[in-house]
Amino acid sequence: MNPISFASGIVPEFGPVDTIEAARAGGFDMVGLWVDPLEWTPAHTRDARAALAATGLPLLDVEVVWIKPDSIIDDHRKIIDVGAELGAANVLCVSSDPDHARTAAHLAALCRHAEASGMRVALEFGIFTEVKNLATALTILDQVAHPLRALLIDPIHVDRSGTTVAQIAKVDPALLPYAQFCDARALRPDPADFDAVIHDAINLREQCGEGALPLAALYHALPANIPLAIELRSEALRDAFPHPALRARAVADATRRWLEAYA
């Protein structure tokens, strides 16, 4: 069964140590952390390192490098540096820069910065960004042309962008070191309504098997046994399970039930 990672988005109201401890209490195999370069301090790194050591959990990814036309690349390098100190395998990136050549150049610079650690620089596509679908993401990654570049698949963004499972199945497996996973309702937000798109992505995701996405087909289109970061941003889960460990356990149990049925 694929290792599953506790994405930081499941517990957005909690800090890194609580996130790590919830991941272990919930029975996850890995964890991901949100690193805000403007707020993250050496104390955060020290405490997160201690929590990772105490739980024995690998750090699958750090997020989020959000590329914008006025981005300061040193802020993004800091996210990679924090990830490297903590042993992260990947850094998650999105881009709101309409200049795709500039996005590619920014990603290439981050790949070069990540060379010492070997961290993969993973570009996520979605209609909430300027990299709106798989085809655009692959075109940008071709321009990056660095071995540490990667692609991040998220089922809700696959569906909302009109990307097909058949297209996902054709992606070079070397570009997919991990993937995100969740389910979602069939009703898609209006792509022109940014607020509705964001609400859908951060509040309305559903447990695997409880929504309408073609998860089984998408799962089998991915490389076998890659880690799955369970990106289950859900207002309903936050309300039902205010304690992070209980929320983590509910998500892990539902995910593993789904994997046992469909893997």
ChimeraX attribute file (.defattr): number of C-alpha atoms within 10 A of each C-alpha:
attribute: neighborCount
match mode: 1-to-1
recipient: residues
	/A:1	11
	/A:2	13
	/A:3	14
	/A:4	26
	/A:5	28
	/A:6	31
	/A:7	30
	/A:8	27
	/A:9	19
	/A:10	22
	/A:11	24
	/A:12	16
	/A:13	12
	/A:14	16
	/A:15	15
	/A:16	24
	/A:17	18
	/A:18	15
	/A:19	28
	/A:20	32
	/A:21	20
	/A:22	23
	/A:23	29
	/A:24	22
	/A:25	16
	/A:26	20
	/A:27	18
	/A:28	24
	/A:29	21
	/A:30	24
	/A:31	27
	/A:32	30
	/A:33	25
	/A:34	21
	/A:35	24
	/A:36	16
	/A:37	18
	/A:38	9
	/A:39	7
	/A:40	15
	/A:41	12
	/A:42	9
	/A:43	9
	/A:44	16
	/A:45	18
	/A:46	12
	/A:47	13
	/A:48	21
	/A:49	18
	/A:50	14
	/A:51	19
	/A:52	21
	/A:53	12
	/A:54	12
	/A:55	14
	/A:56	13
	/A:57	19
	/A:58	18
	/A:59	23
	/A:60	26
	/A:61	30
	/A:62	27
	/A:63	24
	/A:64	18
	/A:65	28
	/A:66	16
	/A:67	21
	/A:68	18
	/A:69	12
	/A:70	7
	/A:71	14
	/A:72	10
	/A:73	14
	/A:74	11
	/A:75	15
	/A:76	24
	/A:77	18
	/A:78	17
	/A:79	23
	/A:80	31
	/A:81	18
	/A:82	19
	/A:83	26
	/A:84	20
	/A:85	13
	/A:86	20
	/A:87	19
	/A:88	23
	/A:89	20
	/A:90	28
	/A:91	28
	/A:92	22
	/A:93	21
	/A:94	24
	/A:95	27
	/A:96	17
	/A:97	18
	/A:98	13
	/A:99	13
	/A:100	19
	/A:101	14
	/A:102	16
	/A:103	24
	/A:104	21
	/A:105	16
	/A:106	18
	/A:107	30
	/A:108	21
	/A:109	15
	/A:110	24
	/A:111	26
	/A:112	15
	/A:113	17
	/A:114	22
	/A:115	13
	/A:116	10
	/A:117	16
	/A:118	17
	/A:119	25
	/A:120	26
	/A:121	30
	/A:122	28
	/A:123	25
	/A:124	23
	/A:125	26
	/A:126	26
	/A:127	19
	/A:128	22
	/A:129	18
	/A:130	20
	/A:131	26
	/A:132	21
	/A:133	21
	/A:134	24
	/A:135	14
	/A:136	14
	/A:137	23
	/A:138	18
	/A:139	14
	/A:140	20
	/A:141	23
	/A:142	12
	/A:143	15
	/A:144	21
	/A:145	14
	/A:146	17
	/A:147	15
	/A:148	21
	/A:149	25
	/A:150	29
	/A:151	26
	/A:152	22
	/A:153	23
	/A:154	21
	/A:155	23
	/A:156	24
	/A:157	21
	/A:158	22
	/A:159	19
	/A:160	23
	/A:161	19
	/A:162	13
	/A:163	17
	/A:164	14
	/A:165	19
	/A:166	11
	/A:167	12
	/A:168	19
	/A:169	16
	/A:170	10
	/A:171	16
	/A:172	12
	/A:173	17
	/A:174	12
	/A:175	20
	/A:176	19
	/A:177	21
	/A:178	27
	/A:179	23
	/A:180	19
	/A:181	24
	/A:182	24
	/A:183	23
	/A:184	27
	/A:185	14
	/A:186	12
	/A:187	9
	/A:188	14
	/A:189	16
	/A:190	11
	/A:191	13
	/A:192	10
	/A:193	10
	/A:194	14
	/A:195	13
	/A:196	14
	/A:197	19
	/A:198	14
	/A:199	15
	/A:200	20
	/A:201	21
	/A:202	16
	/A:203	15
	/A:204	17
	/A:205	23
	/A:206	23
	/A:207	23
	/A:208	23
	/A:209	20
	/A:210	14
	/A:211	15
	/A:212	13
	/A:213	20
	/A:214	15
	/A:215	21
	/A:216	15
	/A:217	13
	/A:218	19
	/A:219	21
	/A:220	14
	/A:221	17
	/A:222	21
	/A:223	18
	/A:224	12
	/A:225	13
	/A:226	16
	/A:227	21
	/A:228	25
	/A:229	25
	/A:230	27
	/A:231	27
	/A:232	27
	/A:233	24
	/A:234	22
	/A:235	16
	/A:236	12
	/A:237	22
	/A:238	17
	/A:239	10
	/A:240	12
	/A:241	15
	/A:242	12
	/A:243	13
	/A:244	23
	/A:245	21
	/A:246	17
	/A:247	21
	/A:248	25
	/A:249	19
	/A:250	17
	/A:251	25
	/A:252	22
	/A:253	15
	/A:254	14
	/A:255	19
	/A:256	18
	/A:257	14
	/A:258	17
	/A:259	16
	/A:260	9
	/A:261	9
	/A:262	13
	/A:263	14
